[in-house]
Amino acid sequence: MAKVLAFLKPYRIAVAIALSLMLTELAVELIQPLLMAKIIDEGILQNDLQEILKWGGIMLAASFAAFAAGVINSFYAAHVSQSFGFDVRKGLYDKVQSFSFANFNLFPTSSLITRMTNDITQLQNTVFMSLRIMMRAPLLIIGGLIMAFVVDVKLALILSAVAPFLFLFLFWVMGKGGALFKAVQEKLDSVNSVMQENLTGIRLIKAFVRRNHEVKRFTRTNEDLRDGTVKALRLMEVTMPVLLFIMNLSILGVLWFGSIQVNAGDVKVGEVVAIVNYATRITAAFSIFSWIIMAFSRARASANRVTEVLDTEVDLTDRQESHDRKGLTVSRGEIHFKDVSFKYPGTSEKVLDGISFIIHPGETVAIMGATGSGKTSLFQLIPRLYDVTGGRVEVDGRDVRELKMENLRRKIGFVPQEALLFTGSVKENISWGKEHVAMDEITEAAVNAQIHETIMKLPQGYETRVGQKGVNLSGGQKQRLSIARALVRKPKILLLDDSTSALDMKTEAKLLSSLKQYTCTTMIITQKISTAMEADRILLLEDGVLLAEGDHETLLKTSGLYKRIFQSQSGEENRNYA
């Protein structure tokens, strides 16, 4: 909670102004029963119109002052809460952006979305209501009790006797409610997760006619959220009747003993009215405590969830030596794996074991192997998306851990296995790969990626809007746009992770030919022998081990596995052409 509240520090002055204005309202509210007592005792009971007008005028002026303070307080409360929400959301987003892949495994995507939206909204609203209303309630109770003692000690003792028990009850409810609302937020994560999966896979759901199944799955998670929310709200709702019952008993006690003292001449009627007035105001403050407790319980649960993300230690950061060598960058593109071993965080099985090879600047190398052989894992070690478990990965003779990640990654063009496009125009998706890029550079990258002609046939050319994840494009078009996005960077190292799988042989051949114009080291993960044959060398992986290395002709002679792959694909091609 303290870490989240730290985001309020830049707005200390605004918070102080809002609180002072709130205290002005509170002061007027606490003084009004005394003014009312003056009107009754010195005006009404004495039939003195002048006293009634005097004290009535003071009460009216004080009310106008409280009204003005309330309006200005609302402005400052809104300013602080909105700015606070903006800063927390930005801080949380920046933290998530700094996460490594291992960190992302700790939080489901749906949970991160809930934390950055619903949880922060809860905190934002709580800050606003705290500065506007919430803090008035406890202060009104404390102030009301003090003013009651000022008016009459004996009658005030009746109110003060029940207050401690009510506060203890409220703190118990707050603790219980915090746990319940934390569970509610977690159930909301589950609902968002199911919704996200369904909206992402809507085509598959329709193709497999699984609508009813998914509706039932969503209904189950939705019912869990409803039941959890009802359980939490039920606890909150119980508090109000308890509070009102006890406070109403105390008011009856004040009236009972007050009437006895009035008859005995120990207290004035106006003073009894003032005590009752304070009692009713305290009762009103206690009555909204159930709502306040609910808000604070939800806010505390949300604050803990936000803090959990903010406190997550990023396990992949720039080392000190990389800061000492800020100017170092990738200039040639040489890649050297030295006895590299790797296993994913939290697992015991090695994905790569004892991998050693060197790729010279400007060389094109194909990587082949069965599914699960470690090809993509090997790729991810070069831009340092993960760190090696053993050995070293060097670029231009330096361990990648000695380079600033930003400098390293700016020189790498990476095309993932699953082409991902963003909502925006075709031009924006290509230029996403490089800041401040000129239109002729975008066109050049598109031409070399073999997508320019396709773009020009689109309704608005490069300004054509691409749907979310490229929903209005074919698989091959998405792959070529992703390649263009990597090429526009003019990278020193180009990593293509099976990103030509949706291309026909003719288009792929043109693409591979165009790539030779770039002075970069190229690594291609592929399952196609035709693609591997165009490379200078081929690395053959099996179960995380480098099984063989060489060009096409060499591997045909020395590797039985490569020969079997070649023969199986040659047979398929012959059958396709038959």
C-alpha positions in Angstrom: 0.0 0.0 0.0 2.8 2.4 0.9 4.4 1.9 -2.5 1.2 2.9 -4.3 0.6 5.9 -2.0 4.1 7.1 -2.9 2.6 8.2 -6.2 0.7 10.9 -4.3 4.0 12.7 -3.4 4.1 15.0 -6.4 0.6 16.3 -5.5 1.3 17.1 -1.8 0.2 20.7 -2.2 -3.0 19.8 -4.0 -3.8 17.2 -1.3 -3.1 19.7 1.5 -5.5 22.2 -0.2 -8.2 19.6 -0.6 -7.8 18.5 3.0 -7.9 22.0 4.4 -11.1 22.7 2.4 -12.6 19.5 3.6 -11.7 20.5 7.2 -13.4 23.8 6.6 -16.6 21.9 5.6 -16.1 19.7 8.7 -15.7 22.7 11.0 -18.9 24.2 9.8 -20.7 20.9 10.2 -19.5 20.6 13.8 -20.3 24.2 14.8 -23.8 24.1 13.4 -25.4 22.2 16.4 -23.9 24.8 18.7 -25.4 27.6 16.6 -28.7 25.7 16.7 -28.5 25.5 20.5 -28.0 29.3 20.6 -31.0 29.9 18.4 -33.2 27.6 20.7 -32.0 28.8 24.1 -31.3 32.5 23.4 -33.9 33.1 20.7 -36.9 30.8 20.5 -37.2 30.1 24.3 -36.6 33.8 25.1 -38.9 35.0 22.2 -36.0 37.2 21.0 -36.2 37.6 17.2 -32.9 39.6 17.1 -31.0 36.6 18.6 -32.7 34.3 16.1 -31.7 36.5 13.2 -28.2 37.0 14.4 -27.3 33.3 15.0 -29.4 32.3 11.9 -27.4 34.7 9.8 -24.1 33.3 11.2 -25.3 29.8 10.4 -26.3 30.8 6.8 -22.9 32.5 6.2 -21.1 29.5 7.5 -23.1 27.2 5.2 -22.2 29.3 2.2 -18.5 29.1 3.2 -18.9 25.3 3.5 -20.6 25.2 0.1 -17.7 27.1 -1.6 -15.1 25.0 0.2 -16.9 21.8 -1.0 -16.9 23.0 -4.7 -13.2 23.9 -4.7 -12.4 20.7 -2.7 -14.1 18.6 -5.5 -11.9 20.2 -8.1 -8.7 19.5 -6.2 -9.8 16.0 -5.3 -10.5 15.2 -8.9 -7.2 16.7 -10.1 -5.2 14.6 -7.5 -7.1 11.3 -8.1 -7.0 11.6 -11.9 -3.3 12.5 -11.9 -2.6 9.7 -9.4 -4.4 7.2 -11.5 -2.4 8.3 -14.6 0.9 8.0 -12.8 0.2 4.6 -11.3 -1.0 3.2 -14.6 2.0 4.6 -16.4 4.4 3.3 -13.7 2.7 -0.2 -13.9 2.9 -0.2 -17.7 6.6 0.8 -17.6 7.3 -2.0 -15.1 5.5 -4.5 -17.3 7.5 -3.3 -20.4 10.7 -4.0 -18.4 9.7 -7.6 -17.7 11.6 -10.5 -19.1 9.9 -13.4 -20.6 10.3 -15.2 -17.3 8.6 -12.4 -15.4 5.7 -12.5 -17.8 5.2 -16.2 -16.9 4.3 -15.0 -13.3 1.2 -13.1 -14.4 -1.4 -14.1 -16.9 -2.1 -11.4 -19.5 -5.7 -11.1 -18.4 -4.5 -10.4 -14.8 -2.1 -7.7 -15.9 -5.0 -6.1 -17.9 -7.2 -6.2 -14.8 -4.5 -4.7 -12.7 -3.9 -1.8 -15.1 -7.6 -1.1 -15.5 -10.0 -2.2 -12.8 -7.6 -2.2 -9.9 -6.2 1.2 -10.7 -9.7 2.6 -11.2 -10.5 1.3 -7.7 -7.5 3.2 -6.3 -8.2 6.3 -8.2 -11.8 6.4 -7.0 -10.7 5.8 -3.4 -8.3 8.7 -3.5 -11.0 11.0 -4.8 -13.6 9.9 -2.2 -10.9 10.0 0.6 -10.2 13.7 -0.2 -13.9 14.5 -0.7 -15.9 12.3 1.7 -14.2 9.4 3.3 -11.9 11.3 5.7 -14.8 13.4 6.8 -16.6 10.4 8.3 -14.0 9.4 11.0 -13.2 13.1 11.6 -16.9 13.9 12.0 -17.2 11.0 14.6 -14.2 12.2 16.6 -15.1 15.9 16.3 -18.7 15.2 17.1 -17.7 13.3 20.3 -15.3 16.2 21.3 -18.0 18.8 20.7 -20.5 16.7 22.6 -18.2 16.8 25.6 -17.9 20.6 25.2 -21.7 20.9 25.4 -22.3 18.4 28.3 -20.0 15.8 29.7 -22.6 13.4 31.2 -24.6 13.1 28.0 -21.5 12.8 25.9 -20.4 9.8 28.0 -23.3 7.8 26.5 -22.0 8.4 23.0 -18.4 7.8 23.9 -19.2 4.5 25.6 -20.3 2.8 22.3 -17.8 4.4 19.9 -14.8 2.1 20.8 -16.8 -1.0 20.2 -18.0 0.2 16.9 -14.5 1.1 15.7 -13.2 -2.3 16.7 -16.2 -3.9 14.8 -15.4 -1.8 11.7 -11.7 -2.7 11.7 -12.6 -6.4 11.9 -15.0 -6.0 9.0 -12.3 -4.1 7.0 -9.8 -7.0 7.5 -12.3 -9.6 6.5 -13.6 -7.5 3.6 -10.0 -7.0 2.2 -9.5 -10.8 1.8 -12.9 -11.2 0.2 -12.4 -8.4 -2.3 -9.0 -9.7 -3.2 -10.6 -13.0 -4.1 -13.2 -11.0 -6.2 -10.4 -9.3 -8.2 -8.8 -12.7 -8.8 -12.1 -14.1 -10.1 -12.4 -11.0 -12.3 -9.0 -12.1 -13.7 -10.5 -15.4 -14.6 -13.5 -13.8 -16.4 -11.1 -11.6 -18.4 -9.0 -14.6 -19.2 -11.9 -16.6 -20.6 -13.1 -13.5 -22.5 -9.7 -12.9 -24.0 -9.3 -16.5 -25.1 -12.8 -16.5 -26.7 -12.4 -13.2 -28.6 -8.9 -14.2 -29.8 -10.1 -17.7 -30.9 -13.6 -16.8 -32.2 -12.9 -18.2 -35.7 -11.7 -21.5 -34.2 -14.8 -21.7 -31.9 -17.1 -21.2 -34.9 -15.2 -23.6 -37.0 -15.4 -26.4 -34.4 -19.0 -25.4 -33.4 -17.9 -25.0 -29.7 -20.1 -22.0 -28.9 -22.2 -23.8 -26.3 -19.1 -25.2 -24.6 -17.5 -21.8 -24.4 -20.7 -20.2 -23.2 -20.8 -22.8 -20.4 -17.2 -22.1 -19.5 -17.8 -18.4 -19.4 -20.9 -18.8 -17.3 -19.1 -20.9 -14.7 -16.4 -18.2 -14.3 -19.0 -15.5 -14.3 -21.0 -17.3 -11.6 -17.8 -17.6 -9.5 -17.3 -13.8 -9.8 -21.0 -13.1 -9.0 -21.0 -15.5 -5.9 -17.7 -14.0 -4.6 -19.0 -10.5 -5.0 -22.3 -11.3 -3.3 -20.4 -12.9 -0.4 -18.2 -9.8 0.0 -21.1 -7.3 -0.3 -23.2 -9.3 2.1 -20.6 -8.8 4.8 -20.5 -5.1 4.0 -24.3 -4.8 4.2 -24.4 -6.4 7.6 -22.4 -3.6 9.1 -24.9 -0.9 8.5 -27.8 -2.4 10.5 -25.4 -3.2 13.4 -24.1 0.4 13.4 -27.5 2.0 13.2 -29.0 -0.2 15.9 -26.3 0.6 18.4 -26.2 4.3 17.6 -30.0 4.6 17.7 -29.9 3.0 21.2 -27.4 5.7 22.2 -29.6 8.5 20.9 -32.5 7.1 22.9 -30.2 7.1 26.0 -29.3 10.7 25.3 -33.0 11.7 25.0 -34.0 9.7 28.1 -31.3 11.1 30.4 -31.4 14.5 28.7 -35.1 14.9 29.6 -34.4 14.0 33.2 -31.6 16.7 33.4 -33.8 19.3 31.7 -36.5 18.7 34.2 -33.9 19.0 37.0 -32.6 22.2 35.5 -29.0 20.8 35.0 -29.0 21.3 31.3 -30.7 23.5 28.7 -33.1 22.3 26.0 -30.8 23.6 23.3 -27.9 21.7 24.7 -29.8 18.4 24.6 -30.8 19.2 21.0 -27.1 19.9 20.2 -26.1 16.5 21.7 -28.8 14.7 19.8 -27.7 16.6 16.6 -24.1 15.4 17.1 -25.4 11.9 17.8 -27.4 11.9 14.5 -24.4 13.2 12.6 -22.2 10.6 14.1 -24.8 8.0 13.2 -24.9 9.3 9.6 -21.1 9.0 9.5 -21.2 5.5 10.9 -23.9 4.6 8.4 -21.7 5.4 5.4 -18.8 3.5 7.1 -20.0 0.3 5.5 -19.6 1.9 2.1 -16.2 3.4 3.2 -15.0 0.0 4.4 -16.1 -1.7 1.2 -14.2 1.0 -0.8 -11.1 0.7 1.3 -11.2 -3.1 1.4 -11.3 -3.2 -2.4 -8.7 -0.5 -2.7 -6.4 -2.3 -0.3 -6.8 -5.5 -2.3 -6.2 -3.6 -5.5 -3.2 -1.8 -4.0 -1.7 -5.2 -3.0 -2.2 -6.5 -6.5 -0.6 -3.4 -8.1 2.3 -3.6 -5.6 2.8 -7.2 -6.4 3.7 -6.2 -10.0 5.7 -3.1 -9.0 7.8 -5.2 -6.6 8.5 -8.0 -9.1 12.2 -8.2 -9.5 13.2 -8.1 -13.2 15.6 -11.0 -13.7 17.0 -9.7 -17.0 18.7 -6.3 -16.7 21.7 -4.5 -18.0 24.8 -5.3 -16.1 27.2 -2.7 -14.7 29.8 -3.4 -17.4 27.2 -2.6 -20.1 26.6 0.8 -18.5 30.4 1.4 -18.4 30.5 0.8 -22.1 27.4 2.7 -23.3 28.8 3.4 -26.7 29.3 -0.2 -27.6 27.0 -1.6 -30.3 26.9 -4.2 -33.0 29.0 -3.2 -36.0 29.8 -6.4 -37.9 27.2 -9.0 -36.9 29.5 -11.9 -35.9 27.7 -14.5 -33.7 29.7 -17.0 -31.6 28.1 -19.6 -29.4 30.6 -21.1 -26.9 29.5 -24.3 -25.2 26.0 -22.8 -24.6 23.5 -24.6 -22.4 20.0 -23.3 -21.6 17.0 -24.2 -19.6 13.9 -22.1 -19.0 13.5 -20.5 -15.6 11.7 -22.8 -13.2 12.5 -26.0 -15.1 15.2 -28.6 -14.7 15.4 -30.0 -18.3 18.0 -28.4 -20.6 16.6 -27.1 -23.9 20.1 -26.6 -25.3 23.2 -28.5 -24.3 26.8 -27.7 -25.2 26.0 -25.7 -28.4 29.1 -24.3 -30.1 29.4 -22.6 -33.5 30.5 -19.4 -35.1 28.7 -17.4 -37.8 30.8 -14.9 -39.7 29.6 -11.4 -40.6 27.3 -11.3 -43.7 26.9 -15.1 -43.6 23.5 -16.7 -44.1 22.8 -19.8 -41.9 19.8 -22.0 -41.8 18.8 -23.9 -38.7 16.8 -27.1 -39.0 15.5 -29.6 -36.6 12.3 -31.3 -35.4 9.8 -29.5 -33.2 11.2 -29.1 -29.7 14.8 -29.4 -30.8 15.6 -25.9 -29.4 15.7 -23.8 -32.6 13.6 -20.9 -31.3 15.3 -21.1 -27.9 18.6 -20.6 -29.6 17.3 -17.6 -31.4 16.1 -16.0 -28.2 19.5 -16.0 -26.6 21.0 -13.7 -29.3 18.9 -10.5 -28.6 19.1 -11.6 -24.9 15.4 -12.3 -24.4 16.7 -15.0 -22.1 20.2 -15.4 -20.5 22.2 -18.6 -21.0 22.4 -21.1 -18.2 25.9 -22.0 -19.1 28.5 -20.9 -21.7 28.6 -17.6 -23.6 26.8 -16.0 -26.5 29.1 -13.5 -28.1 28.3 -10.8 -30.8 31.3 -9.1 -32.4 33.6 -10.8 -29.8 31.7 -9.5 -26.7 29.4 -11.4 -24.4 25.9 -10.1 -25.1 25.5 -9.6 -21.3 28.2 -6.9 -21.6 26.2 -4.9 -24.1 23.3 -2.6 -23.3 20.2 -4.5 -24.3 18.9 -1.4 -26.1 22.1 -1.1 -28.2 22.1 -4.8 -28.9 18.5 -5.1 -29.9 18.5 -2.0 -32.1 20.9 -3.7 -34.5 18.8 -6.9 -34.7 15.8 -7.5 -37.0 13.7 -10.2 -35.4 10.7 -11.9 -37.2 8.9 -14.2 -34.8 7.3 -17.5 -35.7 3.8 -16.0 -35.3 3.6 -12.8 -37.4 2.1 -10.1 -35.2 0.7 -6.9 -36.6 -0.7 -3.9 -34.8 -3.9 -2.0 -35.4 -3.0 0.8 -37.8 -2.0 1.4 -41.4 0.3 -0.8 -43.5 2.8 2.1 -43.4 2.6 2.4 -39.6 3.2 -1.4 -39.2 6.3 -1.3 -41.3 7.7 1.9 -39.8 7.1 0.5 -36.4 10.4 -1.3 -36.9 12.4 2.0 -36.9 11.7 5.5 -35.6 11.8 8.5 -37.9 11.9 6.4 -41.1 11.4 8.0 -44.5 8.8 6.7 -47.0 11.4 5.6 -49.5 12.9 3.4 -46.8 9.5 1.9 -46.1 8.9 1.2 -49.8 12.4 -0.3 -50.2 11.8 -2.7 -47.3 8.4 -3.7 -48.7 9.9 -4.3 -52.2 12.6 -6.5 -50.7 10.1 -8.4 -48.6 8.1 -9.1 -51.7 5.0 -7.3 -50.4 5.1 -4.0 -52.2 2.9 -5.1 -55.2 0.3 -6.6 -52.8 0.2 -3.4 -50.9 -0.3 -1.3 -54.0 -3.4 -3.4 -54.8 -5.0 -2.7 -51.5 -7.8 0.0 -51.5 -5.6 2.7 -50.0 -2.2 1.3 -50.6 0.2 2.0 -47.7 -2.5 3.9 -45.9 -4.8 0.8 -45.8 -5.8 0.0 -42.3 -4.7 -3.4 -40.8 -7.1 -5.0 -38.4 -6.1 -6.2 -35.0 -3.4 -8.9 -35.4 -3.7 -8.5 -39.2 -7.1 -10.1 -39.3 -7.8 -8.8 -42.8 -4.6 -10.2 -44.3 -3.5 -13.7 -45.3 -0.8 -15.6 -43.5 1.8 -15.0 -46.2 1.0 -11.3 -46.3 1.4 -11.0 -42.6 4.7 -12.8 -42.7 6.0 -10.5 -45.5 4.9 -7.4 -43.6 6.7 -8.6 -40.5 9.8 -9.2 -42.6 9.5 -5.7 -44.1 9.3 -4.3 -40.6 12.6 -6.0 -39.7 14.3 -5.0 -42.9 13.5 -1.3 -42.5 15.8 -1.3 -39.4 18.8 -2.1 -41.8 19.9 -4.6 -39.1 23.3 -6.1 -38.7 21.7 -9.4 -37.6 18.5 -10.7 -39.1 16.7 -13.5 -37.4 13.8 -15.2 -39.3 12.0 -17.8 -37.1 10.2 -20.0 -39.6 8.8 -16.8 -41.1 8.6 -17.9 -44.7 6.4 -21.0 -44.0 3.3 -19.5 -45.6 5.2 -18.4 -48.8 5.2 -20.3 -52.0 8.6 -21.4 -53.4 8.7 -18.7 -56.1 8.0 -15.9 -53.7 10.4 -17.3 -51.1 13.2 -17.6 -53.7 12.8 -13.9 -54.6 12.8 -13.0 -50.9 16.0 -14.9 -50.2 17.6 -13.3 -53.2 16.6 -9.8 -52.0 18.0 -10.4 -48.6 21.5 -10.8 -50.1 21.4 -7.0 -50.8 21.6 -6.4 -47.0 25.0 -6.3 -45.3 23.8 -8.4 -42.4 24.3 -11.8 -40.8 21.1 -13.8 -41.4 19.9 -16.8 -39.5 16.8 -18.6 -40.8 14.8 -21.3 -38.9 13.2 -23.4 -41.5 11.6 -26.8 -42.2 12.1 -26.5 -45.9 15.1 -28.1 -47.6 14.7 -25.6 -50.5 15.3 -22.7 -48.1 18.2 -24.4 -46.4 19.9 -25.0 -49.7 20.1 -21.3 -50.3 22.1 -20.7 -47.1 25.8 -20.7 -46.8 25.7 -23.2 -44.0 23.1 -25.4 -42.2 23.0 -26.2 -38.5 21.1 -29.3 -37.7 19.7 -29.6 -34.1 18.2 -32.6 -32.4 17.0 -32.6 -28.7 19.0 -29.4 -27.9 22.3 -30.7 -29.3 24.1 -29.5 -32.4 24.0 -32.8 -34.4 25.7 -31.6 -37.7 27.0 -28.5 -39.4 27.8 -27.8 -43.0 26.4 -26.9 -46.4 23.8 -28.8 -48.3 26.1 -31.1 -50.2 28.3 -31.8 -47.1 25.3 -32.8 -44.9 23.9 -35.1 -47.6 27.1 -37.0 -47.3 27.7 -36.9 -43.6 24.3 -36.7 -41.9 21.8 -39.5 -42.1 19.1 -37.4 -40.5 19.5 -34.6 -43.0 19.5 -37.1 -45.9 16.2 -38.6 -44.7 14.7 -35.1 -44.4 15.9 -34.3 -47.9 14.5 -37.5 -49.3 11.1 -37.2 -47.6 10.7 -33.6 -48.9 11.9 -34.5 -52.4 9.4 -37.3 -52.5 6.6 -34.9 -51.5 7.6 -32.4 -54.2 7.7 -35.2 -56.8 4.2 -36.3 -55.7 2.9 -32.8 -55.8 4.2 -32.3 -59.4 3.0 -35.7 -60.5 
